[in-house]
Amino acid sequence: MTEKDTIIYIQNLDVIIDKKEILKDVSFDLQKGRILGIFGKSGAGKSTCLKVLTSQLKPNNGTVSIAGYDSIKNKSKLISKIGYVPQFETENLYPDMSAIMNVFYFGRMYKLDDEIIIKRAKKIFSILGLSEDTYLRRKVKFLSGGEQKRVSITIGLINNPTILILDEPTTGLDAHLKFEVLNYLKELNQKLNLSLILVTHDLETASICDSIVIIHGGEVIDFGSIESLVSTLPSNGNFLRVSIENLNEGILAKIGGMPGVIYFFRTGREEVEVFLEDLDSMGQLFIESLYNLGLTLKYINSERATFSHYFTIKLGVELNPEVAKVPRKCPTCGSALSQSARDILRKGNPTVCIVCNRKIDGIKLPDVIVPLFCPFCGVILSDDVKYLLQTQKNAHCIICKEKIKLK
């Protein structure tokens, strides 16, 4: 790829809001006709990055070049280059109008002729699999979630942009609709040579991405193809999937304490995934150790890790400060603690080592008063929401979606 093929170029980007550094030295790029996924947990800085990309927010430092234009100096010229699809259809769809009338409304805002609007709309609706009867006659409020998402995408493309930016494109969709929308996005990418940016926390969205940016704590911690990211895991991203008869917490503790075991995850009633420091040199020894314990092994497969494995290990374990505080092994006997035991300790509660039967105290949480009910809608807050508040983090009510802050 040459420099001319680079359609988005972000270099040393800093964003400071209310004296707080939200984005720190962020750099990545996107090649023409490719799909980029921007991933990160809630609060990582994804939304701020999106606002910079769509010229809604001026960065404090750094370079932001989109389709050859500076995102701030040439903001007016970028309007025709960028299409935007918001997270929720309520933000850009009029429910009592048909799909085509919604498209006409936004197309006319770009001062497009009606003939051009209908021609483009028909082409996009055809690619997205929306029938003429659906987009001409049915009101948006009577369409399914997947159909509404496709109408929203059509609106984002009506100005014929070279880049389409989507905020959480699979939010609120059932599993089959989620994959349907992702397949349509890939088809748009291929048929229109359209560059896509997907800002999301949905790991399954990575399946259509050519490259991935991982943002954590306002910084880019990794950038590359899925294969290159997975290769940074132990054993170059290869692991063992083992099925063990009568698998229990005691067996898991012993597996975690075996030489060379870096990570292990229980994935089923009798199944565990094991990442070794070096699978090639230590795999046989690990298998022999399992047999030496007298275990009945149903199967052992060597497999390639997925993006989900990478994300879980990188952000769920290695870069999670709360997890880092929790001991991996029993302080008394040294046996490995299971994930469920560590989760109990992480939430400040004590547990018992299943090997030596000694009590292990949970980590000390900040002394704060956590509300029992949502201050906006009055619903009882879930344990996960209360835990976030207990650790002095902002959380959202799962019912009314309002942000809850500690006073």
LOTIFI-699514 format. One record per residue (C-alpha): residue number from 1; residue in one letter; chain; x, z, y. Coordinates in steps of 0.2 Angstrom, whole numbers, plus 5000, padded with zeros to 4 digits. Each point is the difference from the previous one (the first is absolute). Layout:
BEGIN
(atom NUM A A (X Z Y))
...
This chain:
BEGIN
(atom 1 M A (5000 5000 5000))
(atom 2 T A (5006 4996 5017))
(atom 3 E A (4997 5009 5017))
(atom 4 K A (4987 4987 5004))
(atom 5 D A (4990 5006 4984))
(atom 6 T A (4999 5018 5007))
(atom 7 I A (4983 5002 5007))
(atom 8 I A (5001 5019 5004))
(atom 9 Y A (5016 5009 5005))
(atom 10 I A (5000 5018 5003))
(atom 11 Q A (5016 5008 5005))
(atom 12 N A (5005 5018 5004))
(atom 13 L A (4982 5004 5005))
(atom 14 D A (4996 5018 5008))
(atom 15 V A (4983 5006 5005))
(atom 16 I A (4999 5017 5009))
(atom 17 I A (4982 5007 5004))
(atom 18 D A (4998 5017 5009))
(atom 19 K A (5019 5003 4998))
(atom 20 K A (4998 4998 4981))
(atom 21 E A (5010 4986 4991))
(atom 22 I A (4987 4991 4990))
(atom 23 L A (5011 4986 4994))
(atom 24 K A (5019 5001 4999))
(atom 25 D A (5012 4985 4999))
(atom 26 V A (4988 4990 4990))
(atom 27 S A (5006 4982 4995))
(atom 28 F A (4993 4987 4988))
(atom 29 D A (4995 4982 5001))
(atom 30 L A (4988 4987 4992))
(atom 31 Q A (5003 4982 4995))
(atom 32 K A (4987 4987 5004))
(atom 33 G A (4987 4998 4986))
(atom 34 R A (5004 5016 4992))
(atom 35 I A (4990 5016 4997))
(atom 36 L A (5007 5017 5006))
(atom 37 G A (4993 5017 4995))
(atom 38 I A (5003 5015 5012))
(atom 39 F A (4998 5015 4989))
(atom 40 G A (5001 5019 5003))
(atom 41 K A (4990 5016 4998))
(atom 42 S A (4988 5006 5013))
(atom 43 G A (5009 5004 5017))
(atom 44 A A (5015 4990 4995))
(atom 45 G A (4999 4989 5015))
(atom 46 K A (4991 4985 4993))
(atom 47 S A (4986 4999 5013))
(atom 48 T A (5012 5002 5014))
(atom 49 C A (5010 4985 4993))
(atom 50 L A (4984 4990 4999))
(atom 51 K A (4996 5004 5018))
(atom 52 V A (5017 4993 5005))
(atom 53 L A (4998 4985 4990))
(atom 54 T A (4983 4996 5008))
(atom 55 S A (5007 5003 5018))
(atom 56 Q A (4989 5016 5002))
(atom 57 L A (5015 5011 5002))
(atom 58 K A (5016 4998 5010))
(atom 59 P A (5015 5006 4991))
(atom 60 N A (5013 5011 5009))
(atom 61 N A (5015 4990 4992))
(atom 62 G A (5004 4986 4989))
(atom 63 T A (4995 4982 4997))
(atom 64 V A (4983 4993 4995))
(atom 65 S A (5000 4982 4998))
(atom 66 I A (4984 4991 4992))
(atom 67 A A (4999 4981 4998))
(atom 68 G A (5015 4999 5012))
(atom 69 Y A (4991 5010 5014))
(atom 70 D A (5004 5017 5006))
(atom 71 S A (4985 5011 4996))
(atom 72 I A (4999 5008 5017))
(atom 73 K A (5007 4987 5012))
(atom 74 N A (4990 4986 4992))
(atom 75 K A (4985 5010 4995))
(atom 76 S A (4987 4986 5006))
(atom 77 K A (5009 4986 4990))
(atom 78 L A (4999 5011 4984))
(atom 79 I A (4981 5000 5000))
(atom 80 S A (4999 4983 4992))
(atom 81 K A (5014 5005 4987))
(atom 82 I A (4993 5016 4993))
(atom 83 G A (4984 5003 4991))
(atom 84 Y A (4995 5018 4996))
(atom 85 V A (4988 5008 4987))
(atom 86 P A (4996 5018 5004))
(atom 87 Q A (4999 5013 4986))
(atom 88 F A (4981 5003 5002))
(atom 89 E A (4987 4985 5001))
(atom 90 T A (4990 5011 5012))
(atom 91 E A (5014 4997 5013))
(atom 92 N A (4998 4981 5001))
(atom 93 L A (4983 4995 4992))
(atom 94 Y A (4983 5000 5007))
(atom 95 P A (4989 5005 4985))
(atom 96 D A (4983 4992 5006))
(atom 97 M A (5008 4983 5002))
(atom 98 S A (5005 4987 4987))
(atom 99 A A (5018 4998 4994))
(atom 100 I A (5001 4983 5009))
(atom 101 M A (4992 5007 5017))
(atom 102 N A (5013 5014 4999))
(atom 103 V A (5014 4986 4999))
(atom 104 F A (4992 4990 5014))
(atom 105 Y A (5000 5016 5011))
(atom 106 F A (5018 5003 4998))
(atom 107 G A (5005 4982 5000))
(atom 108 R A (4992 4997 5016))
(atom 109 M A (5010 5015 5007))
(atom 110 Y A (5015 4989 4997))
(atom 111 K A (4991 4986 5010))
(atom 112 L A (4999 4989 4984))
(atom 113 D A (4988 4986 4999))
(atom 114 D A (4985 5003 4988))
(atom 115 E A (5005 4985 4990))
(atom 116 I A (5018 5007 4997))
(atom 117 I A (4993 5017 4995))
(atom 118 I A (4988 4993 4987))
(atom 119 K A (5014 4989 4993))
(atom 120 R A (5012 5014 4998))
(atom 121 A A (4987 5013 4994))
(atom 122 K A (4994 4988 4986))
(atom 123 K A (5018 4997 4995))
(atom 124 I A (5004 5019 4999))
(atom 125 F A (4984 5005 4992))
(atom 126 S A (5003 4987 4987))
(atom 127 I A (5017 5007 4996))
(atom 128 L A (4993 5018 5000))
(atom 129 G A (4986 4995 4988))
(atom 130 L A (4985 5004 5012))
(atom 131 S A (4986 4988 4997))
(atom 132 E A (4991 4991 5013))
(atom 133 D A (4984 5009 4997))
(atom 134 T A (5009 5016 5002))
(atom 135 Y A (5008 4997 5017))
(atom 136 L A (4986 4990 5008))
(atom 137 R A (4985 5010 4995))
(atom 138 R A (5004 5018 4995))
(atom 139 K A (5003 5014 5013))
(atom 140 V A (5017 5008 4999))
(atom 141 K A (4991 5017 4996))
(atom 142 F A (4993 4993 4984))
(atom 143 L A (5017 4994 4994))
(atom 144 S A (5011 5009 4987))
(atom 145 G A (5016 5009 5006))
(atom 146 G A (5011 4986 4993))
(atom 147 E A (4989 4987 5009))
(atom 148 Q A (5001 5009 5016))
(atom 149 K A (5019 5001 4998))
(atom 150 R A (5000 4981 4998))
(atom 151 V A (4990 4998 5016))
(atom 152 S A (5012 5011 5009))
(atom 153 I A (5015 4990 4994))
(atom 154 T A (4992 4984 5005))
(atom 155 I A (4998 5007 5018))
(atom 156 G A (5018 5005 5000))
(atom 157 L A (5004 4982 4996))
(atom 158 I A (4988 4990 5011))
(atom 159 N A (5013 4998 5014))
(atom 160 N A (5011 4991 4987))
(atom 161 P A (5015 5013 5001))
(atom 162 T A (5017 4998 4992))
(atom 163 I A (5000 5019 4995))
(atom 164 L A (4985 5011 4994))
(atom 165 I A (5002 5019 5001))
(atom 166 L A (4989 5010 4989))
(atom 167 D A (4997 5019 5002))
(atom 168 E A (4997 5008 4983))
(atom 169 P A (4991 4984 4993))
(atom 170 T A (4994 5008 4984))
(atom 171 T A (4993 5016 5007))
(atom 172 G A (4983 5005 4993))
(atom 173 L A (5000 4986 4987))
(atom 174 D A (4996 5002 4981))
(atom 175 A A (5014 4995 4988))
(atom 176 H A (4993 4983 4996))
(atom 177 L A (4997 4996 5019))
(atom 178 K A (5017 5006 5004))
(atom 179 F A (5009 4988 4989))
(atom 180 E A (4987 4986 5005))
(atom 181 V A (5005 5003 5019))
(atom 182 L A (5019 5000 4996))
(atom 183 N A (4998 4984 4990))
(atom 184 Y A (4991 4992 5014))
(atom 185 L A (5014 5006 5012))
(atom 186 K A (5013 4992 4989))
(atom 187 E A (4990 4984 4999))
(atom 188 L A (4999 4999 5019))
(atom 189 N A (5019 5003 5001))
(atom 190 Q A (5003 4986 4988))
(atom 191 K A (4988 4987 5007))
(atom 192 L A (5002 5003 5018))
(atom 193 N A (5019 5005 5000))
(atom 194 L A (4994 5015 5009))
(atom 195 S A (5011 5015 5003))
(atom 196 L A (4992 5017 4996))
(atom 197 I A (5004 5018 5004))
(atom 198 L A (4990 5013 4990))
(atom 199 V A (5001 5018 5007))
(atom 200 T A (4995 5011 4986))
(atom 201 H A (5002 5015 4989))
(atom 202 D A (4992 4991 4985))
(atom 203 L A (5014 4997 4987))
(atom 204 E A (4990 4986 4991))
(atom 205 T A (5001 4990 5016))
(atom 206 A A (5019 4998 4996))
(atom 207 S A (4995 4988 4986))
(atom 208 I A (4999 4985 5013))
(atom 209 C A (5014 5005 5012))
(atom 210 D A (5016 4990 5000))
(atom 211 S A (5009 5015 5009))
(atom 212 I A (4997 5018 5004))
(atom 213 V A (5004 5012 5014))
(atom 214 I A (4999 5019 4996))
(atom 215 I A (4997 5011 5015))
(atom 216 H A (5002 5018 4999))
(atom 217 G A (5001 5013 5014))
(atom 218 G A (5001 4985 5012))
(atom 219 E A (5015 4992 4992))
(atom 220 V A (5002 4986 4989))
(atom 221 I A (5007 5007 4984))
(atom 222 D A (5000 4984 4990))
(atom 223 F A (4997 4981 5003))
(atom 224 G A (5001 4986 4987))
(atom 225 S A (4991 4992 4985))
(atom 226 I A (4991 5011 4987))
(atom 227 E A (5013 4995 4988))
(atom 228 S A (5014 5006 5011))
(atom 229 L A (4991 5016 5004))
(atom 230 V A (4996 5004 4982))
(atom 231 S A (5019 4997 4996))
(atom 232 T A (5005 5015 5010))
(atom 233 L A (4991 5012 4987))
(atom 234 P A (5011 5008 4986))
(atom 235 S A (5005 4988 4987))
(atom 236 N A (4998 4985 5012))
(atom 237 G A (4981 5003 4999))
(atom 238 N A (4998 5001 4981))
(atom 239 F A (4992 5015 4991))
(atom 240 L A (4994 5005 4983))
(atom 241 R A (4981 5002 4996))
(atom 242 V A (4998 5013 4986))
(atom 243 S A (4985 5005 4990))
(atom 244 I A (5002 5017 4992))
(atom 245 E A (4987 5007 4988))
(atom 246 N A (4993 5017 5006))
(atom 247 L A (5009 4998 5017))
(atom 248 N A (4999 5017 5010))
(atom 249 E A (5008 5008 5015))
(atom 250 G A (5013 5009 4989))
(atom 251 I A (5006 4983 4993))
(atom 252 L A (5000 4993 5018))
(atom 253 A A (5011 5014 5006))
(atom 254 K A (5012 4996 4986))
(atom 255 I A (5000 4982 5004))
(atom 256 G A (5004 5004 5019))
(atom 257 G A (5015 5010 4995))
(atom 258 M A (5008 4987 4989))
(atom 259 P A (5017 4992 5005))
(atom 260 G A (4998 4985 5011))
(atom 261 V A (4981 5002 5004))
(atom 262 I A (4997 4997 5019))
(atom 263 Y A (4981 4999 5001))
(atom 264 F A (4986 5002 4987))
(atom 265 F A (4982 4997 5003))
(atom 266 R A (4986 5004 4988))
(atom 267 T A (4988 4984 5001))
(atom 268 G A (4988 5004 4985))
(atom 269 R A (4995 5013 4988))
(atom 270 E A (5015 4996 4989))
(atom 271 E A (5010 4988 5011))
(atom 272 V A (5015 5004 5011))
(atom 273 E A (5011 4988 5011))
(atom 274 V A (5018 5005 5001))
(atom 275 F A (5013 4994 5012))
(atom 276 L A (5018 5003 4994))
(atom 277 E A (5016 5000 5010))
(atom 278 D A (5006 4985 4990))
(atom 279 L A (4988 4993 4987))
(atom 280 D A (5013 4989 4992))
(atom 281 S A (5012 5014 4996))
(atom 282 M A (4988 5015 4998))
(atom 283 G A (4985 4992 4992))
(atom 284 Q A (5005 5002 4982))
(atom 285 L A (5005 5018 5003))
(atom 286 F A (4984 5004 5008))
(atom 287 I A (4990 4993 4986))
(atom 288 E A (5010 5010 4987))
(atom 289 S A (4997 5016 5010))
(atom 290 L A (4982 4997 4999))
(atom 291 Y A (5001 4998 4981))
(atom 292 N A (5011 5016 4999))
(atom 293 L A (4986 5010 5008))
(atom 294 G A (4989 4995 4985))
(atom 295 L A (4988 4989 5010))
(atom 296 T A (4989 4986 4993))
(atom 297 L A (5003 4985 5011))
(atom 298 K A (4986 4987 4999))
(atom 299 Y A (5010 4987 5011))
(atom 300 I A (5014 4998 5012))
(atom 301 N A (5001 4985 5012))
(atom 302 S A (5013 4995 5012))
(atom 303 E A (4990 4994 5016))
(atom 304 R A (5003 4994 5018))
(atom 305 A A (4995 5011 5014))
(atom 306 T A (4986 4994 5012))
(atom 307 F A (4999 5002 5019))
(atom 308 S A (4988 5015 4996))
(atom 309 H A (5015 5009 4991))
(atom 310 Y A (5011 4996 5014))
(atom 311 F A (4988 5007 5013))
(atom 312 T A (4996 5016 4990))
(atom 313 I A (5018 5004 4997))
(atom 314 K A (5007 4995 5018))
(atom 315 L A (4986 5008 5011))
(atom 316 G A (4992 5012 4987))
(atom 317 V A (5016 5008 4994))
(atom 318 E A (5016 4995 5009))
(atom 319 L A (4994 5000 5018))
(atom 320 N A (4986 5013 4998))
(atom 321 P A (5007 5016 5009))
(atom 322 E A (4986 5011 4992))
(atom 323 V A (5006 4994 4982))
(atom 324 A A (5018 5003 5005))
(atom 325 K A (4996 5018 5003))
(atom 326 V A (4992 5002 4983))
(atom 327 P A (5012 5004 4985))
(atom 328 R A (5002 4987 4987))
(atom 329 K A (5005 5013 4987))
(atom 330 C A (4995 5018 4995))
(atom 331 P A (5012 5012 5010))
(atom 332 T A (5000 5011 4984))
(atom 333 C A (5003 4989 4985))
(atom 334 G A (5005 4983 5008))
(atom 335 S A (4986 4990 4991))
(atom 336 A A (4993 4985 5010))
(atom 337 L A (4983 5004 5009))
(atom 338 S A (4986 4988 4997))
(atom 339 Q A (4992 4991 5014))
(atom 340 S A (4984 5010 4999))
(atom 341 A A (5010 5016 5001))
(atom 342 R A (5010 4994 5015))
(atom 343 D A (4984 4995 5009))
(atom 344 I A (4993 5018 4998))
(atom 345 L A (5016 5006 5008))
(atom 346 R A (5000 4988 5014))
(atom 347 K A (4983 5006 5005))
(atom 348 G A (5007 5018 5001))
(atom 349 N A (4992 5007 4984))
(atom 350 P A (5010 5008 4986))
(atom 351 T A (5002 4993 4983))
(atom 352 V A (5008 5005 4983))
(atom 353 C A (5014 4991 4991))
(atom 354 I A (4993 4994 4983))
(atom 355 V A (5017 5002 4992))
(atom 356 C A (5005 5017 5005))
(atom 357 N A (4983 5007 5006))
(atom 358 R A (5008 5006 5016))
(atom 359 K A (4990 5000 5016))
(atom 360 I A (5006 4988 5014))
(atom 361 D A (4994 5003 5018))
(atom 362 G A (4993 4985 5010))
(atom 363 I A (5009 4994 5016))
(atom 364 K A (4995 5010 5016))
(atom 365 L A (4988 4990 5011))
(atom 366 P A (4998 5003 5019))
(atom 367 D A (4989 5014 5005))
(atom 368 V A (4985 4990 5008))
(atom 369 I A (4982 5002 5001))
(atom 370 V A (4991 4985 4991))
(atom 371 P A (4982 4996 5003))
(atom 372 L A (4988 5000 4985))
(atom 373 F A (4988 4987 5008))
(atom 374 C A (5003 4984 5010))
(atom 375 P A (4998 5003 5018))
(atom 376 F A (4991 4983 5003))
(atom 377 C A (4988 4998 4985))
(atom 378 G A (5000 5018 4993))
(atom 379 V A (5004 4994 4982))
(atom 380 I A (5010 5012 4989))
(atom 381 L A (5018 4994 5001))
(atom 382 S A (5009 4995 4983))
(atom 383 D A (5015 5009 4994))
(atom 384 D A (5011 4985 5004))
(atom 385 V A (4995 5000 5018))
(atom 386 K A (5002 5019 5001))
(atom 387 Y A (5017 4999 4993))
(atom 388 L A (5005 4987 5013))
(atom 389 L A (4994 5011 5014))
(atom 390 Q A (5009 5015 4991))
(atom 391 T A (5016 4990 5001))
(atom 392 Q A (4997 4997 5019))
(atom 393 K A (4996 4982 4998))
(atom 394 N A (4985 4990 5007))
(atom 395 A A (4987 4995 4988))
(atom 396 H A (4984 4990 4999))
(atom 397 C A (4983 5006 4994))
(atom 398 I A (4995 4989 4985))
(atom 399 I A (4982 4999 5006))
(atom 400 C A (5000 4997 5018))
(atom 401 K A (5018 4993 5001))
(atom 402 E A (5004 5010 5016))
(atom 403 K A (5017 5007 5002))
(atom 404 I A (5001 5019 4998))
(atom 405 K A (5014 5009 5010))
(atom 406 L A (5005 5019 4999))
(atom 407 K A (4997 5009 5016))
